[in-house]
Amino acid sequence: MQTSVLSADGALFVATPEARVVEEIGAGDGFAGAYIAAMLSGYEPRARLSAGHARAALVLQTTGDYYVDTAETPLLPELPDARSR
């Protein structure tokens, strides 16, 4: 599987990483929330998709609608070179 971003610059595709699936509920919301948070934080499109994947993978590994953040699982993964500003 993969996700994509379409823009005036063309299409960008990022492969979906493997995740241990416990329950699917909330994974799409987790992806969208992390993607938007990364966008608002100034990350480039590839990093936004990666942040969405990382959050969705965490949500897939738990029961319920969301994954609770802890110090070990921040909202955005460490992507120091991915900021556009």
C-alpha positions as CSV (number, residue, x, y, z in Angstrom):
1,M,0.0,0.0,0.0
2,Q,1.0,3.6,-0.4
3,T,-0.3,7.1,0.1
4,S,0.2,10.0,-2.2
5,V,0.1,13.8,-2.3
6,L,-0.8,15.6,-5.5
7,S,0.3,19.2,-6.1
8,A,1.3,21.5,-8.9
9,D,4.8,19.9,-8.6
10,G,3.4,16.5,-9.4
11,A,2.6,13.4,-7.4
12,L,4.6,12.1,-4.4
13,F,4.1,8.5,-3.3
14,V,5.2,7.1,0.1
15,A,5.0,3.4,0.9
16,T,2.9,2.4,3.9
17,P,5.1,0.7,6.6
18,E,4.1,-2.6,8.1
19,A,2.2,-2.5,11.4
20,R,0.8,-5.1,13.7
21,V,-2.9,-4.6,13.5
22,V,-5.0,-5.1,16.7
23,E,-7.9,-2.9,15.7
24,E,-8.5,-0.6,12.7
25,I,-10.8,1.9,14.3
26,G,-9.2,5.4,14.4
27,A,-6.2,4.7,12.2
28,G,-7.5,7.1,9.5
29,D,-8.2,9.8,12.0
30,G,-4.7,9.3,13.5
31,F,-3.2,9.6,10.0
32,A,-5.1,12.7,9.2
33,G,-4.4,14.4,12.5
34,A,-0.6,13.8,12.3
35,Y,-0.5,14.8,8.7
36,I,-2.3,18.1,9.5
37,A,-0.1,18.7,12.6
38,A,3.0,18.2,10.4
39,M,1.7,20.5,7.8
40,L,0.9,23.2,10.3
41,S,4.4,22.7,11.8
42,G,6.1,23.4,8.5
43,Y,7.1,19.9,7.4
44,E,7.5,19.0,3.7
45,P,4.9,16.7,2.1
46,R,7.1,13.5,2.4
47,A,7.5,14.1,6.1
48,R,3.8,14.8,6.5
49,L,3.0,11.4,5.0
50,S,5.6,9.8,7.3
51,A,4.1,11.4,10.3
52,G,0.7,10.2,9.3
53,H,2.0,6.7,8.8
54,A,3.7,6.7,12.2
55,R,0.6,7.8,14.0
56,A,-1.7,5.4,12.1
57,A,0.7,2.5,12.9
58,L,0.5,3.3,16.6
59,V,-3.3,3.5,16.6
60,L,-3.5,0.2,14.7
61,Q,-1.7,-1.5,17.6
62,T,-4.2,-0.6,20.3
63,T,-7.9,-1.0,21.0
64,G,-10.2,2.0,20.9
65,D,-10.3,5.2,18.9
66,Y,-6.9,6.7,19.7
67,Y,-3.4,6.1,20.9
68,V,-2.4,8.0,24.1
69,D,0.8,9.9,23.7
70,T,3.6,9.2,26.1
71,A,7.2,10.4,26.2
72,E,8.1,7.4,24.0
73,T,5.5,8.2,21.3
74,P,5.4,11.9,20.5
75,L,2.7,13.2,18.1
76,L,5.3,13.8,15.4
77,P,8.3,11.6,14.8
78,E,11.7,13.2,14.8
79,L,12.1,14.7,11.4
80,P,14.8,17.4,11.9
81,D,15.7,17.9,8.2
82,A,12.1,17.9,6.9
83,R,11.0,21.4,7.7
84,S,10.2,23.7,4.8
85,R,10.9,26.9,6.7
